[in-house]
Amino acid sequence: MTTHIKFPEPQPQYRELQILHEVARTLTSSLDLDQVLRTIMQQMERSFRPATWSLLMLDEASQELVYAAGAEEALGRKRIPVGQGIPGWVAQHGEPLIIANAQADPRFQESRPTDAQPAGTQPAETVICLPLRSRAHTHGVIQLVNCPIDTMQTQEILFLHALCDYAAIAIQNARAMEQIQKLTITDDCTGLYNARHLYDMLDAALDRCGRKHQPVSLIFLDLDHFKNINDTHGHLIGSKLLGEVGQMIRDNIGPLGSAFRYGGDEFVVLLPNMGKASSINTAKLLLQTLQETKFLQENSLNVTLGASFGVASTPEDGRGLHEIIRAADAAMYAVKNSTRNGVCGAPGIGTAERATPEGPTSENKTVGRGKVGSGILASIRHLNPRQ
């Protein structure tokens, strides 16, 4: 005979512990911020039954709150300055607000255009707004509208605070992970991407642009006589100069370009969707800007620089990652070993050919670094008539 035992419904405090356990398990098993916040907000909605809710994230740069989830689509385009309205007040002070009569609160009226309830819902009567804080820093706020706050117990308020704490931890973890990922792809001297990330981005660009039959270009540049700076002023000054050059490059390659420090005093610019002629013009602009810029002015040195530039593009200079790098590098060394302070486009190998490890095969043949054919030298003289 089978005995059926009916277990009693769990008490509210046990249900809350169960929810906290589920949220904690999600938090520790996933680095996906969207998934963690979605789990937290689902539990919050289930437990407190608000008519509407919003998760707003703080934009550090503009000091504005941005609707990230929960609000209707129209609200997603709006921003609330810190200090304005109920969400802005909570973000500014880092303190929660529980408002039983929202219509009578001047802070609600102040931000009425952005706090407007979605169509078809009842006007806001009660508002609970809590900060998402960790280590004395506010990451955003959660706002619940029209919760039955008249029946809420103290333990329920504490439970709500606990969920907000979990949300803040998730945001903090996600941002820490973003920072770690950024450090792994960034050169700490210049703030540019490092060589490892160049290979990843170039590989992705070749794949993406190749499928669309669009070109990809690389600019290699090597500072001329940079060793003299280190020998004369020391490596700290040399490192600062590299940082200023990196900033100059970043400011002059447009929104689609990416800049990298390849190593030593060598830099690379990746230009997706840009052909040879336009990329050569970009290299010329970089050279002109480099020549006209006074570096290390804060150190009263007013250093001027020149550089050797090499440009290569798909498909004429190669189709693979190593081919295009080799072609740009060889063109740069063609300048370095002849005129310096100039721009050279790779001679090209034709769209029907594939580059060999030794480089293009013709009178322009370049074998290894530093060996220059007459065809490349002619290209340099053509691109840099002043030399």
Number of C-alpha atoms within 10 A of each C-alpha: 3 4 5 6 6 6 6 6 8 10 8 12 12 11 13 20 12 13 19 18 12 14 21 16 12 18 22 10 10 13 15 14 17 15 13 23 23 14 18 24 21 11 19 19 16 10 16 17 15 19 18 20 24 23 22 27 21 23 15 10 6 10 16 21 25 21 25 16 19 18 19 16 11 10 20 16 11 14 19 21 19 20 17 18 22 30 30 26 19 24 32 17 12 19 15 20 16 15 19 18 13 20 16 11 13 12 17 22 16 13 17 14 13 18 21 15 19 15 8 6 9 12 15 20 15 20 25 23 24 25 29 32 22 17 8 8 13 20 22 29 29 24 24 23 23 22 21 15 17 8 8 11 10 9 12 17 15 11 19 18 16 14 23 24 17 21 29 23 18 27 24 19 16 17 13 12 13 11 11 11 11 12 14 13 18 18 20 13 14 19 19 22 24 22 19 15 17 20 14 12 16 23 14 13 21 24 16 15 15 16 9 10 13 16 20 26 29 29 29 30 32 25 21 16 13 17 14 11 15 15 10 10 11 12 13 10 16 20 17 16 21 23 19 18 21 20 15 16 24 19 12 15 19 11 9 10 17 20 24 26 28 21 12 12 19 17 24 28 24 22 26 23 21 20 19 24 13 12 25 24 14 20 28 18 14 22 22 15 16 19 16 12 16 14 21 17 10 7 10 8 12 11 14 12 18 20 25 26 34 28 32 32 30 28 25 21 29 26 20 17 17 14 21 26 22 23 29 27 25 31 31 30 25 31 28 24 14 15 15 22 21 27 32 32 28 28 22 21 20 14 12 8 14 17 21 11 11 12 21 22 13 11 10 19 18 24 15 14 14 17 12 21 15 13 15 22 19 13 19 26 16 13 17 16 9 7 12
